[in-house]
Amino acid sequence: MDDLGAPMAYLTIEKDLPVVASDGARIGKVEHVLAEDDADIFEGLVIDTRLGPGGHRFVDAPQIAEIREGGIVLALDAAAAERLPEPGENPAAMSADPDDTAEGELQRKLRRAWDRISGNV
């Protein structure tokens, strides 16, 4: 893996910054940063993986190993990165019951990602 420079804060992430898997494979580029600006909380990224399997994928903040001035390094290898979820308006649920009325953390992040790429922000 090339030297990606000094560590940086999530606030410095820009569109088109390269995204690299933990095994060194370049898997795409940053499309959107998802953060709660008022609370200063970094939620994750929407990446464009057209260099790899194609399309947009959601990367949750804990799946990011390093933010560097020259790129983002994931905590996932290229094979695991191919299985990242697509951002969607209504993410699928494994199961649901009447007690599941509140939106989950992952669902909220995926909905925000969908809103960003669909222009509903």
Disulfide bonds with the S-S distance in Angstrom:
none
